[in-house]
Structures are given as C-alpha cells and as structure tokens.
C-alpha cells in the first residue's frame, strides 16, 4: 500500500492506494499513529485508491480513530469504493470513522 500526504484547510489528508491487509497494515498503522502523536490530530483518509481492506486493516482504522479521539482530534474518510464500503458497514466502522462521498463533503462537515 502506498500512502501520500497532503495538507488542506487544517487537515492532514492521507491518500491510501492499494490493499490494506495483514501485510500492509503494520506500516500504515505506524505512519498514522506517528502523525497523530506528532500533533496532526485532524486527519482525513482518501480511500479512493484503496481497493481492499481486511480485518487487520479494520483494526488499524479503529485504532487510529480511537487515538485521534483521545487526542481531542478527528479522523474521517472519503472516496470509499463499494466493496470496501460493505466491509466498513459490516464492521460498523462508520460509528467511529465518519465516511463521506467526496473530499468537499468531508471538508464541509468539519
């Protein structure tokens, strides 16, 4: 999985490309938690390039959402494809990680 960072309107936007699975989730976890612990507590995940998420990937996303909340921050996502959205819904991830259709919609919600 590739991850690219962009800053916009006070948010750190992390573009996720590829599969978030048992092989890639430790690296993604480390990067996201490093950003959060460094004070980047408002994070938006661009999932438009993420085509798969496993249970290991879901754990990373839940952990990131809990950590952001503990730090009085916020983490959300947008651009989630239908296959990944089904997995998010089955895991009830939206209760901890708000998901939006577009970046503009996510930015307006903040």
C-alpha positions as CSV (number, residue, x, y, z in Angstrom):
1,X,0.0,0.0,0.0
2,X,1.2,3.5,-0.9
3,X,0.4,6.5,1.3
4,X,0.8,10.1,0.3
5,X,0.2,13.1,2.5
6,X,-1.4,16.5,1.6
7,X,-2.5,19.3,3.9
8,X,-5.6,21.2,3.2
9,X,-7.8,23.5,5.4
10,X,-6.1,22.4,8.6
11,X,-6.4,18.7,7.9
12,X,-3.8,16.1,7.1
13,X,-5.1,14.2,4.1
14,X,-3.6,10.7,3.7
15,X,-4.2,9.2,0.2
16,X,-4.3,5.4,0.5
17,X,-3.5,3.4,-2.6
18,X,-3.8,-0.4,-2.8
19,X,-4.7,-3.1,-0.3
20,X,-4.9,-2.5,3.4
21,X,-4.3,-6.1,4.7
22,X,-2.2,-8.1,7.1
23,X,1.0,-7.3,5.1
24,X,0.5,-3.6,4.7
25,X,-1.5,-2.7,7.9
26,X,1.6,-2.5,10.3
27,X,3.3,0.1,8.1
28,X,0.1,2.1,7.7
29,X,-0.6,1.9,11.4
30,X,2.9,3.2,12.3
31,X,2.6,6.1,9.9
32,X,-0.9,7.2,11.0
33,X,0.0,6.9,14.7
34,X,3.2,8.8,14.2
35,X,1.3,11.7,12.6
36,X,-1.3,11.7,15.4
37,X,1.4,11.6,18.1
38,X,3.3,14.5,16.4
39,X,0.2,16.7,16.7
40,X,-1.5,16.0,13.4
41,X,-4.8,15.1,15.1
42,X,-7.2,16.1,12.3
43,X,-6.9,13.5,9.6
44,X,-8.8,12.7,6.5
45,X,-8.3,9.4,4.7
46,X,-8.6,9.5,0.9
47,X,-9.7,5.9,0.3
48,X,-10.5,6.4,-3.4
49,X,-7.4,4.3,-4.3
50,X,-7.9,1.6,-1.7
51,X,-9.5,-1.4,-3.3
52,X,-9.4,-3.9,-0.4
53,X,-9.4,-3.9,3.4
54,X,-9.0,-6.9,5.7
55,X,-9.8,-7.4,9.4
56,X,-6.2,-6.3,10.1
57,X,-6.8,-3.1,8.1
58,X,-10.0,-2.5,10.0
59,X,-8.2,-2.8,13.3
60,X,-5.7,-0.1,12.2
61,X,-8.6,2.2,11.2
62,X,-10.4,1.6,14.5
63,X,-7.2,2.2,16.5
64,X,-6.5,5.4,14.5
65,X,-10.0,6.7,15.2
66,X,-9.7,5.9,18.9
67,X,-6.3,7.6,19.2
68,X,-7.4,10.7,17.3
69,X,-10.4,11.0,19.7
70,X,-8.2,10.5,22.8
71,X,-6.0,13.4,21.5
72,X,-9.2,15.6,21.0
73,X,-8.8,15.2,17.3
74,X,-10.9,13.8,14.4
75,X,-10.4,11.3,11.7
76,X,-12.7,10.7,8.7
77,X,-12.6,9.1,5.3
78,X,-14.0,9.6,1.8
79,X,-14.0,8.1,-1.6
80,X,-14.6,4.5,-0.3
81,X,-15.4,2.1,-3.1
82,X,-18.5,-0.2,-2.9
83,X,-16.6,-3.3,-1.9
84,X,-14.7,-1.6,0.9
85,X,-17.8,0.3,2.0
86,X,-19.6,-3.1,2.5
87,X,-16.8,-4.2,4.8
88,X,-16.9,-0.9,6.7
89,X,-20.6,-1.3,7.2
90,X,-20.3,-4.9,8.4
91,X,-17.7,-3.8,10.9
92,X,-19.8,-0.7,11.9
93,X,-16.7,1.4,11.3
94,X,-18.8,4.4,10.5
95,X,-19.7,4.7,14.2
96,X,-16.0,5.7,14.8
97,X,-14.8,6.9,11.5
98,X,-17.2,9.1,9.5
99,X,-17.2,8.3,5.8
100,X,-18.1,10.8,3.1
101,X,-18.6,10.5,-0.6
102,X,-16.2,13.3,-1.6
103,X,-13.4,15.4,-0.1
104,X,-15.6,18.5,-0.4
105,X,-18.3,16.9,1.7
106,X,-15.8,15.9,4.3
107,X,-14.3,19.3,4.5
108,X,-17.7,20.9,4.9
109,X,-18.5,18.6,7.8
110,X,-15.5,19.9,9.8
